């Protein structure tokens, strides 16, 4: 899901207040249903249907409605009941708008024509310094629009406009350096790494010049820390990298070095390599900037860090095995070789399905880049003498979503695995000690800029929602794990005693239980709803038939495939493990950073390359955080409970950075029995 795209300085430094600003959410539903991990089912319920019966955006289509969404009938997933929908099988992007959201002719170079050049809603995005435009095609069940965030965070505001306003507050008088510091922190938390560095450098100039004097403790601490690292972080690495050696070992063709990274690759497009290097260096600068805001000085590597960009997704598994990498998703880190390996494409099932589904659209000759640059092919409403306008608009929407969703996944991978590399390189995490899983996952999830929504259900009727955020960055909550943590709390899927939860996290109980789906505190069982029975329709000349279960009802839990049940438990427990470990690390990093660093240092004193069992790591935690009556004694129950209560209270009070958006669940199309084709054998049952 895309947040505040990577806008360039021209976009950021614009001073005019936009007449229109906000966010739209585009959600592409994938064909078919899923019973794999993450498939939890979506409760049934009617969708919000476009009364005009036309795909939204054409001359006859309605604008986004006051209810927050505009969707219409038709599209993918035909034959799937609402209860069979898996909400995670969708791609979601959040797009900031700072121009009027208006309908315009599909081909802007020609006059409007209802059939051959109809109007569609237009949206612009800033993508690595390029302005690209899309035409919005909405058909409800394959592509949905949600407009609840058009007035979020406030009416006529985005994080970009808020950032400009924060900087202007400093510029008006330039007499309070804390205002410039606040703008830098906002840029950092909103994903504007380059702008955050620019504000940080300006703050250093202010500190080195004449009054205003810096009196704020946070600003003074930052100036001291950043002053130590500034030149090394913002300048290029001073020594040559080992990338050429790896190019030879892997039989790759090319190496490109920019800033603090050297990327080895085969024949990936140059624009792709440049984009990944930009992501890497932005994440590098943001990582050091955030530590400077905490007054922490970290060593900056002299050599460019080596990154391997795989030639295709299929090569990732072989590289992972050969390099003895840590767990793999769209990227992985190999601590033994200090290598970061990136996939050129999404590796997850949803991402792969989306790309395959999209390819069926573009294999017909439409070009993604041309559509987004405004080059529209010849249009013809009948499709006989040109492309149908609806097909072109749909392809334009999918091209924009694809580009933003891929970039979203790439940023998530770099911010997770790239940060893991930085944690080891800087000694923040020790390399040669097998650390507790909660610590390694909690630390990388703290810095990860997550992709996609958190999917939750709310209320007794389990109404489905997606939780999205306008931006991601460094220093703020991980909006996905924050929302899932609150979901576990609301559904009573965490132990009622805070000290028990703390012990479970510190002992890696949740991570250890994932393999067998063994959750020590599962959700309370809900009372089973009675099976609805309905009388069959009367048949003339036949006696009344006995009552039958409703054929539209869902199967009971007892009828579910055990393998599917296990996968659901594993997926839910994996989310719990990551959400709770993030919550503890977030608390420690924000409230007890000195003790957290001491805890890691004590773990580093343990025997090298040997697994640390839960009891040992727990004992170290108790000693460092002084939760025992003696230096090396067992945990004191009162002190442990007090610490755990303070943690739970703090994390529950952290402001939520995302927004719950109710999902529109398309209903299956109604079938006329008189015209429905019979299946082999004469049955109409499906």
NORFEN-V397640 format. One record per helix or strand. SS is the DSSP state (H for helix, E for strand). FROM is the first residue (numbers start at 1). TO is the last residue. If there is no record, write none. Layout:
# NORFEN-V397640
ss=SS from=FROM to=TO
ss=SS from=FROM to=TO
This chain:
# NORFEN-V397640
ss=H from=9 to=13
ss=E from=22 to=29
ss=E from=56 to=56
ss=E from=69 to=70
ss=H from=82 to=84
ss=E from=90 to=97
ss=E from=103 to=105
ss=E from=113 to=113
ss=E from=117 to=117
ss=E from=119 to=127
ss=E from=130 to=136
ss=E from=138 to=138
ss=E from=143 to=146
ss=H from=148 to=151
ss=H from=159 to=171
ss=H from=177 to=189
ss=H from=193 to=208
ss=H from=217 to=234
ss=E from=239 to=239
ss=H from=243 to=250
ss=E from=254 to=258
ss=E from=261 to=265
ss=H from=270 to=293
ss=E from=303 to=303
ss=E from=305 to=309
ss=H from=313 to=322
ss=E from=331 to=334
ss=E from=339 to=342
ss=H from=349 to=362
ss=H from=368 to=372
ss=E from=379 to=379
ss=E from=387 to=387
ss=H from=389 to=425
ss=E from=434 to=434
ss=H from=437 to=447
ss=E from=454 to=458
ss=E from=463 to=468
ss=H from=479 to=490
ss=H from=498 to=506
ss=H from=509 to=513
ss=E from=533 to=534
ss=E from=548 to=549
ss=H from=557 to=559
ss=H from=562 to=591
ss=H from=593 to=604
ss=E from=611 to=611
ss=H from=614 to=624
ss=E from=628 to=628
ss=E from=635 to=635
ss=H from=637 to=653
ss=E from=659 to=662
